[in-house]
Amino acid sequence: MNPLLERISIDPNICFGKPCIRGTRIWVSLILDFLANGMTMDEVLVEYPHLTHEDILAAKSAKSVFRF
């Protein structure tokens, strides 16, 4: 398994069970939408300063594992 995916959590009691960045309520799909709409990784990190570069990479990796 990709070690970046350890940064993703799925809990049916948090955010309706949507994949989130571990320790947050930020949906992976939200990050992917930002990137798909032209935001850079740096812009996402400015908007969400508690995220890390690795969190963004984890979201991108999760795209191939989870359905969004």
C-alpha positions in Angstrom: 0.0 0.0 0.0 1.1 3.5 -0.7 2.3 5.0 2.6 0.7 8.4 1.6 -2.7 6.7 2.0 -2.1 6.4 5.7 -2.8 10.2 5.7 -6.4 9.4 4.6 -9.1 8.4 7.0 -12.6 7.1 6.6 -14.9 7.2 9.5 -18.7 6.8 9.1 -19.2 9.2 12.0 -17.1 12.0 10.4 -18.1 13.8 7.2 -20.6 11.1 6.3 -17.8 8.5 5.8 -16.2 10.5 3.0 -12.4 10.1 2.8 -10.7 12.9 4.7 -7.2 14.0 5.5 -6.4 12.3 8.8 -7.1 14.5 11.8 -9.2 17.0 9.8 -12.6 17.2 8.3 -11.2 18.2 5.0 -12.6 16.0 2.3 -10.1 14.5 -0.2 -12.7 15.3 -2.9 -12.6 19.0 -1.9 -8.8 19.1 -2.4 -9.1 17.2 -5.7 -11.8 19.7 -6.9 -9.6 22.7 -6.0 -6.7 21.2 -8.0 -9.0 20.2 -11.0 -10.3 23.8 -11.1 -6.8 25.2 -11.4 -5.5 25.9 -7.9 -1.9 25.0 -7.3 -0.8 22.9 -4.4 0.8 26.1 -2.9 -2.5 27.9 -3.2 -4.4 25.1 -1.4 -1.7 25.1 1.3 -2.2 28.9 1.8 -6.0 28.4 2.1 -5.5 25.4 4.5 -2.2 26.1 6.3 -2.5 23.2 8.7 -2.3 20.8 5.7 1.1 19.7 4.4 2.5 19.0 1.0 2.3 15.3 1.8 -1.4 15.7 2.6 -2.0 17.1 -0.9 0.0 14.2 -2.5 -2.0 11.8 -0.4 -5.3 13.2 -1.8 -3.9 12.9 -5.3 -2.9 9.3 -4.6 -6.3 8.5 -3.1 -7.9 9.4 -6.4 -6.8 6.0 -7.8 -8.1 4.1 -4.8 -11.5 5.6 -3.9 -14.4 6.6 -6.0 -15.3 10.3 -6.1 
